Amino acid sequence: MTTSTGTGSTARPADGTAGGSTPRDTAARPQRWRDVARATGLLAADGTARPTIFAEMSALATATGAVNLGQGFPDIDGPESIRRAAQQAIADGANQYPPGPGIAPLRAAVAAHQQRHYGIELDPQDQVLITTGATEGLAAAILALAGPGDEVLTLEPYYDSYAAVIAMAGATHTTAALRPGPDGFRLDLDSLRAAFTARTHIVLLNTPHNPTGAVLTRAELQAIADLAVRHDALVVTDEVYEHLVYDDAVHVPIATLPGMAERTLTLSSCGKTFSFTGWKIGWACGPAPLVEAVRTVKQFLTYVSGAPFQPAVAAALALETLPAGAPDAGWIGELAASLAARRDLLSAGLTAAGFDVFRPQGTYFVVADATRLTQGPLVHLALADGAELCRRLPELAGVVGVPVSAFTRAGSPADVSLRHAVRFTFVKSEPLLREAAERLAALGG
């Protein structure tokens, strides 16, 4: 006996099995995931998706026992008092869904932080949204505010998830180049002006910048702001490294520039500032209509997250308001100073190995060009680019890095100019970095 589901239907046995019905070839179906893989350089010739370079390099580090300077996460946890606050929140029962926009004390703490550091006034009720890390805030923002026909402009190199979420939204990714120089990377203003068009709908900005470590100057930000106003573009700005700046660099939020507060959505998180990257507590703040748009999309992604971590992050944001001598009160400044010293330690090892180091002004990362090394001591290996070098570094030096090509579009001017560049993280313990620096230095011997 069979049942019928209408004209043209396939007969189905009464027991509910599929019978002779077969689905269409999966590869023939329209699939946005392929667009995402293609946008991030992960779509293989056979149509399958390769793992990210971070997964590949981390697996290589594990397999070889190499020092992993590829993925940027600390090997030391954040402030003890804040860890205890999270533990206490669990004990006190903060284990169920928090409010969708985030708990009120954390939204208030974010607003107070923005006012204290930058003079930005926010209503915590409708101008602050708590997200599952800045990465989810970014995805929700682009999905909410951009779509087919829109261009989303980023700096290049760019954090790889930017290309992914732009592809998810069906928008077009355009870029303006950051150029390496003796004092690090700087924005190419000609490239910036050429990148803006009548279709530029969002500028997705990142400063301090991953992977280059550049901290955009007020003049560079003003150039972006002027073009955004001229083209009526929104700005979504990723400022997760806002407190990790070194030497004389100063982080200037673009929202503080004239005419920009009403068109800027700012993203940040606790992960980098407080060394709690696994907690995934971030926030989006800015004009109420933009925050409402992001909240509308975000509620259908994770909805909420990190119930016991939210009160702990609220406490973390208030650490610097505590009197001197209070536990962990000086955490942010001490972390930045420690990272600057660790940057210098690793940079010295890279220079000794034969790399040309582009001195970073912020973040967790240093970019170094390997041309002198691959055309000198390693010339016999005939390494074509930074990706080939990274795949050989565990064997050659017992160290893992990530090629900067993972952050560029194949064949773009930035990709060509940074073909031999490698990104290393220095957010590791000083003994581990010293060991890595010694191993790298041996390459130049």
N, C-alpha and C positions, 0 to 999 in steps of 0.2 A: 504494500500500500504506500502511496506517496501523497504528499500534500503539495498544493500549488500556491504560489505567492503572487499570481497574476500573470498577465501576458508576458511572454518572453522569459519567465522565471525558470530557474533550474530545479528539476525535481529533487526533493530532499527526502531521504528515508524517514519513516515515522520515528525512528529512534533518535533523530536529531543530528546524525552524523552528516558530514559534508557531501557524501555521495560523490558524484563526478564533478562537482564545482571546484574550480581552481581560481585563485585571485590573480589579478593582473600582475605582471612582472613588477616587483617593487621598484626596480631601477627606472621603470618607465613612468612612474608617478611623479608629479611635481613635488619636490621636497626642499623646503627652505634650508634644511640642515646642510645640504650640499652648497648652497650659497654661502653659508657661514664658513664651511670648511674651505671653500675657494677663496673667500675674502681674507682668511688668515693663513693662506699658503699651505693648507693641510690636505687639499684634495689630490689624491694620487691619480695617476694616469688611468687606473682601472676603475675609478669612480668611488673608491673607498677612502675613508678619512684616516690619515696618519695621526699618531699621538702628537701632542704639542712638543716643542723643543725642550720645554721644562721637564716634561715627563720623561723624554728620551735621555736627557742629560742626568737627571736624578737617578734613573735606573742604571745608567752607566757608572755613576759614582758608587752606587750600592754594590754593583757587580765587581768593581775594581778596587774598592776601598779608598778611592780618591777623595781628597778634600772637596766638598761640594760648595763651590762659590757661585753656583748657577742660580739657585732659587733664593729669593730674598726673604728669609724669615729668621728672626733672632734665635740663637741657641741658649739664651738666658731669658727667663720670664720677667714680666713687668713687676711693678711695685708690690711688695708683700702685703701692705695694708689694703690694697685693692683686691688682691687675691682673697684675703680674708673676708672682705666685704661681699664678694660673690659667694663664698662658702656660707656666710651668715644668711644671705638672701635665700639660699637653698634650704637651710635649716628653718628659716622663718616661713617657708611655704610659697615663695615666689617661683612656682614651678608650672603654672598653667598659663594660658594665653594672656599676654598683657594687652592693653588697649591697642587697636590697630595703628594709630599714629605714633605709638610709643608712650611710655609712662610719663606723666606730667613732670616729675622731678628731673628726668633726663632732658626733656625738651626745654625746660627752664634753664638747665645747666648749659646746654648748647647756646641758647640765646645769650646767657650771661658771658660765656666765653667769647662770642663774636663781638659783644659790646666792649668787653674788657680789653681785648687785643686790638680791635680794628675800628671801634666806634660805630659798628653796625647795629642798628636798633631793630629788633625782631619781636613780633608777638609770638610767644611760644605756642599759642593756641592754634594758629592757622598759618604760621610761616616757618615752622620747623617740623620735619617728619623723620622719624627714626627708621632706618633701613637695615637690611641684613648685609652689613658692610657697605662700603662705598661702591663696590662692584654691582650690587643689586640696585642701588640708587641710580647709578649710571644707566643700567639697562632699562629701568623703569622710565627714566627721563627721556631717553632717546625713543623708546617705544611710544611714549605719551606725546612727544612733541614733534616727531619727524615721521615721514612716510615716503612712498613712491613719488618721485618728482622733486623731492627736496635734496639739497646737498648738505652734508655735514662735514665741516672743515676741521681737520686736526693738524697739529704739528707732526712732522716726520723726522726721526723715528717716533713711534707711538706705542703705547701699551697695547698688547695684542687684543685685549677684549674690546677695545674701541672699534676695530674693524668688524669684529663679530656682531656687536649689537647694532651697528649701522646696517649690516646685511640683514639681520633679523627684522629690522624696521622696513626693509625694502628701499631704503634711501641710498644716495650715491655718496661715496667717500671721496673727498678731495683733501689735499695736503699742502702745507707750507713747510719749507725745509728749515731745520736747524743745522747750522754749519759749524764744524769743529775748528778751533783755533788754539793759539798758545794758552789762552786763559779759559779754555772750556768751550762749550757750545753757545752760539748766539743765534738769534732769529734772523733769517734772511728776509729783509723787508721787501725786496723786489719779488721774491717768491710769494710772500704773504699777499701783496697787492694783486699779483696775477691770479692767485687762487680764489679770490672773492669774485662771485658772479651774481647775476640777478636771482639765481636759484639758491644761493647760500642762505640756509634757514637757521642753522645752528653752528656756532663755533664751539667745538669740544676742546677745552683748554686744559692743560696740565702743567702746573708749576707749584712747587719744585717738580722737576720733570724726570720721569722714568721713561727711557733708560739712561739719559745723558747726564743727569745731575745738574742741569742748568736751572738757575733761578731767574726768571724773567725780570728785567729791570722795569722801573716805572715807565721809561720811555718806550720800551717794547710793548708793554701792556697798553699804553696810550695809543700806539699805532693800531693795535688790534681793536681797541674800543672805538676809535674814530671810524674804522672800516665797518664795524658791526652796526654802529648808528647809521652810517651812510646807506648800508644795505638792509637796514631794519632786521638784523639777525639777532637771535637770542644767543646767550653765552651760557654753556654748562661747564663749570670749572671744577676740576678734580684737584683738591688741595690736601690730600692725605699726608703729604710730607711737610705740611706747613711749618712745623716747629723744628724740623731737622735741616737747618741751614747753617753754613759754616763760614769762617773768615768774616769778611765784611758784608756778606750777602744779606739782604732783607727781603722777606716775603711780603709782597703787596697784593692783597686780594683785588681782583679787577672790579669787584662790586663796589669798592671804595672810590673809584674814579668817577668824575662828573658824568651824569647821565646813564650810568651803568647799573645802579641798584635795581631799577625797575625791569631790566632785561636780563638779569644774571641769576642763575640757580647755582648755588655753591654746595659741593659735596665734600665730606671729610669723614674720618672715622677714628676709632680709638686704637686700631691695630698697630699703626706705625709709631705714633706718639708715645704709646704706653707699652709697646712690645707684647700686645695680646692679639696677634694676628688671627688666632683660631677662634676668637670670640665672635667675630663678624658682627660688630655693632657699629653702624655708620649713621650718617644723617644727611639730609638735604634741607637747605634753607634758602629763603629768598622771598619774592613777592607771592602773596597768597594765591593768585590764580595759577602760577607755575607749580607751587607746592600741591595745590589741589589736583592738578593734572597728573603729577607723579604719584600722588597717593591713590588716585583712582586706578592706575595700572598696577602699582605695587601691591595692592591688596589682593590681586589675583595671581601674584607670583608666590611669595612666601607667606603672605598675609602678615604674620608677626614672627619674631624670633628672639631667642636669648633672654627669656624672662628674668633669670637671676643675674644676668650680666648687666642688664640695664641700670639697676640702682648702683652697681659697682662702678660703671662708667660715669654715672653722674658724680659719684664721689671722686673719681679720678680727675675729672675736669675742674674740680674745686681744689685739688691739691695745692696749686700754686697760690691760693688765697690764704693758706694756713700760715701761722707764724713761723719764722725761722726756727729750725730745730725740731719742728713737728715731723713725725715719721713720713718720709718720702716727699716732703714739701718741695725739695729742689730737684725732683726727678727729671723734668723736661730739660732743664739747662745742663744737668749732669750728663744726660744721655747724649745731647748734641755735642758736648765737649768730648765725650768718650768716642763718639763716632768720627769726629774730625781727626782724632789721633789714630784711630784704626784705619781711616782712609789713607792717611800719610804712610802708615806702615805697609799696607798692601801696595800702594802706588810705588814705593821705593823698590819693592820686590819685582814689580812689573817692569819698572825702568831698568833694573839690573839685568832682567831677562832679555831686554832688547825691544820691549814694547814702547810705543809713544803714548804717553798717558795724557788724556784730556781731563784736567783737574776739575772734579765736580764741586759745585757750590752747595749741594744739598742732596737729600735722599739717602738710600742705602747702597748706591752703585757707583762704580767707576768704569768708564769706557776707555779701552786702550786699543790702538792700532798695531797690528802684528806685522806690517809690511817689512820693516827692517829685520825682524826675527825670521820670517819665512823666506826672505831673500838673502839672508845671511847664514847664521848657524844651522838653520833647518832647510836650506835651499835644496838639499839632496832629496827631501821628501816630496818636492813638487806639489805643495799644498795649494789648491786653487783659490781658497777663500777662508774666511773666518769659520765657516761651518765645518769644513774639513779639519781645520786646526783643532776646533773644539772636540771633535770626535777622536782625535789622536792625543789630546792633552792628558787624559788619564794615564795613558801608557807612557807618554814622554816625560811627564812631570808629576803625576799623581794629583792633579788638580782639575776641577771641572768648571768651565765658564759657559756662557751662552752667546752664540753669534748675534751680532746686532741685526743681521738680516732677518731675524725672527720678528723684528719690530719695523720692518719696511716692506714696501710693495716691490715685488720682483721687477727689476729694470728701471725703477724710478731714479731720478738724480741722487736722492739720498742713499738709495740702495747701492748704486754704483760707487759713490764716494766713500761709503762705509763698508765696502765689500770685505775688507780684512779686519774689521773691528770686532772686538769681543767685550761683552759686559761681564764684570765680576761684582759680587756683593762683598761688602766689608762689614755687614751686620752679624759678625761672628765673634767669638771670644778672641782676645788678644793672643793667647797661646796658639790657637788654631790658625789665625792669620799669620803669625810668625812662621809657623811650619809651612804654610802655603807659600809665603814669600820666599823662604829659603829654597823650596822645591822649584819655584818658578825661576829664581835667579840662576839656578844650575843650568837652565836652558841656554843661557847666553855664554856659558863657560866653554 
